[in-house]
Amino acid sequence: MSDYLEGALGPGRGAQVRWHLGHCARCRRDLEALRRLLHLLASIPADAPPEGLRERVLKAASELGTPLAVR
């Protein structure tokens, strides 16, 4: 269902899902519930990471001797 909502299905599969939704009340309800949930999750503000987190992570990784790609 999430692929359908995101438009990630190809035209053939999308048509199959639309046809099914036209005939299945339970899946329509499930789709609407998922749509509402995604909308609710998108409305939650993201918290900023704690001050100095990036530096602490990089320091800990360097102490492990693990190569780390930094973006």
CYANA upper distance limits for C-alpha pairs under 8 A (distance plus 0.5 A):
  1 MET  CA      5 LEU  CA      6.80
  1 MET  CA     31 LEU  CA      7.02
  1 MET  CA     34 LEU  CA      8.45
  2 SER  CA      6 GLU  CA      6.57
  2 SER  CA     34 LEU  CA      8.19
  3 ASP  CA      7 GLY  CA      6.57
  3 ASP  CA      8 ALA  CA      5.42
  3 ASP  CA      9 LEU  CA      6.52
  4 TYR  CA      8 ALA  CA      6.58
  4 TYR  CA      9 LEU  CA      6.35
  4 TYR  CA     14 GLY  CA      7.11
  4 TYR  CA     17 VAL  CA      8.08
  5 LEU  CA     35 ARG  CA      8.01
  9 LEU  CA     13 ARG  CA      6.38
  9 LEU  CA     14 GLY  CA      5.89
 10 GLY  CA     14 GLY  CA      6.37
 11 PRO  CA     15 ALA  CA      6.59
 12 GLY  CA     16 GLN  CA      6.87
 13 ARG  CA     17 VAL  CA      6.76
 14 GLY  CA     18 ARG  CA      6.66
 15 ALA  CA     19 TRP  CA      6.57
 16 GLN  CA     20 HIS  CA      6.65
 17 VAL  CA     21 LEU  CA      6.55
 18 ARG  CA     22 GLY  CA      6.69
 19 TRP  CA     23 HIS  CA      7.18
 20 HIS  CA     24 CYS  CA      6.48
 21 LEU  CA     25 ALA  CA      7.52
 21 LEU  CA     27 CYS  CA      6.60
 21 LEU  CA     28 ARG  CA      6.04
 22 GLY  CA     28 ARG  CA      8.32
 24 CYS  CA     28 ARG  CA      6.90
 25 ALA  CA     29 ARG  CA      6.70
 26 ARG  CA     30 ASP  CA      6.71
 27 CYS  CA     31 LEU  CA      6.44
 28 ARG  CA     32 GLU  CA      6.65
 29 ARG  CA     33 ALA  CA      6.63
 30 ASP  CA     34 LEU  CA      6.66
 31 LEU  CA     35 ARG  CA      6.59
 32 GLU  CA     36 ARG  CA      6.67
 33 ALA  CA     37 LEU  CA      6.63
 34 LEU  CA     38 LEU  CA      6.60
 35 ARG  CA     39 HIS  CA      6.70
 36 ARG  CA     40 LEU  CA      6.62
 37 LEU  CA     41 LEU  CA      6.63
 38 LEU  CA     42 ALA  CA      6.56
 39 HIS  CA     43 SER  CA      6.87
 40 LEU  CA     44 ILE  CA      7.36
 49 PRO  CA     53 LEU  CA      7.19
 52 GLY  CA     56 ARG  CA      6.74
 53 LEU  CA     57 VAL  CA      6.65
 54 ARG  CA     58 LEU  CA      6.69
 55 GLU  CA     59 LYS  CA      6.53
 56 ARG  CA     60 ALA  CA      6.57
 57 VAL  CA     61 ALA  CA      6.61
 58 LEU  CA     62 SER  CA      6.62
 59 LYS  CA     63 GLU  CA      6.74
 60 ALA  CA     64 LEU  CA      6.99
 61 ALA  CA     65 GLY  CA      7.06
 61 ALA  CA     66 THR  CA      6.46
 61 ALA  CA     67 PRO  CA      8.27
 61 ALA  CA     68 LEU  CA      7.64
 62 SER  CA     66 THR  CA      6.78
 62 SER  CA     67 PRO  CA      8.06
 62 SER  CA     68 LEU  CA      8.41
